[in-house]
Amino acid sequence: MSLNSIFQYFVPKDKKIFFPLFEQAAVNVVEMATLLVKAVNAAEVSKRETLYQQIDKLENVGDEITHQIYLELGKNFITPFDREDIHSLATAIDDVADLIQGSANRMSLYQISEMTEPIQKLSDLILQASIDLQKAVGELKDLKNVRNIAESCIRINSIENQADYVFDRAVADLFLYEKDAIRLIKYKEILAALETATDRCEDAANVMESIIVKNA
């Protein structure tokens, strides 16, 4: 029996609040990503603005969940797995939410009327990565299905690679064909925020892979 398994035995049930909090945070990210996909595919500007506002509210929910995780981390001496991993995972999930909200906020503030194919594709990839993130997080509470966690993490890594390609190609096309410098800057910033959201999903996946190794 590993030392961590011994610690697990002595962790009171009510101290395992980290798992439902992580699950809430991951579900919240999926909801935000779903709204983002709806927004970038909506034809009406008014509909988009309503969806942006919903994303903004959910980002606040995510902040509260992350804050609660940090509070619990400070209150509990014995934790389900390494404190650094708990902090890193909470931060990575929160960063995904922040970047989804940041992307939507830029679209609103910059009054983006044309949702280009790369914007729509990156939004789809964020949603795919978020769904796999939720699946992996849901398996953390008992670590009995580590293969499921590993498979979700592998898919997230693959999605991040796809997002890199979409981003690089889109930015290259902007510099090749876009003559309006202001428009170029606006779209490049939005694309960068969307692509970085997939990076943070990969960060979360890397933390979970580390947890699997440490608790093997």
N, C-alpha and C positions, 0 to 999 in steps of 0.2 A: 504493500500500500504506500503510495507516495505521500510526502509530507503535506501536500496541498489537500489530498483526500482526507487525511486526518483532521486538518483544519476544518474542512467542509462539515465533518461530523459534529463539530462543536459550534458551528454557526447557527444561532437560533433562527427558526423559520421566519420570524418577522424581520430579521436582519438581511434576508435575501430579497430585499425590496429592489435591489439593483436590476434584477431581471425584468420585472414588469415595467420598470421605468425605461429601460433600454427598448423594450418592445413598444411602449407608447411612443418613444422618440422615433423609432423606425416607421411605425404606422403613420405618424404625422408627416414624415418626409414623403412617403408614398402618396399621401393625400395631396401634398403640395405639388409633387411632380405631375400627378394626374390633372390638377387644375392648370398647371403650366402648359401641358400638351393641349388641353382644351382651349386655352387662351391663344396659343400660336396658330391654332387651326380655326379660330372663330372669324367669321366674316365681318361682323359688326364691331365697331370700335367700342360702343357702349357695353357690349357683352364682355369684351376683353377687360375693360376697366373694372367691371364687377368681379371678374375672376382674379385680377391683380389684387383687389382689396381683400378677397378671401385668402389669397396666398399670404398677404401681409399679416392677417390675423393669426393664421396658423404658424407663422414664423415666431410670433410672440408666445404661442403655446409651446413651441419647441424650446424657446429660451427658458421658460418656466421649468420644463422637464429637466433640462440640462442643469439648471441651478439646483434643483432638488437632488440630482445625482451628486453634485459637488458637495452639498450639505451632508448627505448620507455618508459620503466618503470621509468627511471630516469627523463624523460622529462615531463611526465604526472602526474598532481596532482590527478585528478580523473580517476579511472580505472574501468573497467567493473566488476571486483570482487576483493577480497582482494589482496593487493600487494604481501603478503607472498605466497599466493596460485599461483599467476602468476609466481613468481620466482621459487617456488618448482616444478610446472608443467614443466616449461621450462628446469629446471635442470634435472628432471627425464627423459624427452624425449631425452635430449642431452646425458645423461648417457647410455641410450639404444643404441644410435648410436655409442658411444665410445666403448662399450663392443662388439658390432658386429664387429667393425673395429679391436678391440684388439684381438678378437678370430681369425679373418681371418689373421691378422698379425702374430700371433703365429704359425698358421698352415703353413704359408709361411716360416717364419724364422726357424722353427723346422724341415722343410722339411718333413712334414707328408704325407706319401704316402698312408697309409691305413685309409680310413674314416670309422670308426667303426659305428655300428648301434646306439649306444648312441649319438654319435656326430650328426648323421643324424636326430635322433629323437628330440634332443634338438634344432637343427636348425629349424625343422618343427614347434616346439612349439613356438619359438621366432617369426616366421612368423605369426602364428595364433594369438598370443598376440598382435603383431604389427597391424594387420588388425583390431582387436577389439579396439585397442587404437585409430586408425585413425577414426573409426566410432564414438566413444565417443567424441573425440575432435571436430568432425564436428557438433555435436549437441550443443556445448557450446554457440554458438553465440546468441541464443535466449532463451535457457533453456525451450523451450516449450515441448520437448520430453524427459523429465528427465527419463522416464521409459527406453527408449532406452539406455541412458547413463548408468543407473544402471545395465541393463542386460549385456552390454559390460564389465562393471567393474567386475561383478560376473564371467563372462567367463574368464577374465584375471586372476582373483584369482584362479580359477579352473586350468587353464593352468599352473600357477606358482606351484601349488601343484603337478601336474603331473611332472613338470620339477625337482622338489625336489626328487621325487621318482626315476626318471631315473638317476639323478646324483648320488644319494646315492648307488643305485644298481651297477652303472658302476664303481664307485670308489671302492666299496667292491670287485667287480670282479677283478679289477686291482691288489689290494693287495693280493688277493687269488691266481691268476694265472700268473701274469706278473713277470717274473724272471729278466728282464732287468731294472735296477733301473732308468737309464736315460730315457728310453721309458716311464716308469711309471710316472715320473715327468712331462714329456712333455704332456702326455695325461690328467693327472690330472689337469694341469694348463688350458688346453683348455676347458675341461669339466666345470671347475669352472667359467671361463669367460662366457661361454654360459649360464650356469644356472643363473649367476648373472644378465644377461641381462633380464631374465624373472622376477627377483626380482625388477628391475627398472621399468619394465612395471607395476608391481603391485603397486609400489610407485606412479606412475602417476595415476593409477586407484584410489588409496586412496585419492589423492588430488582432483580428480574430484568428488568423493563421498562427500568430505568435501564441495566443492563448491555447490553441489546440496542442502545439508542440510542448508548451510548459506543463500542460495537464495530462500528457499522454501516459 
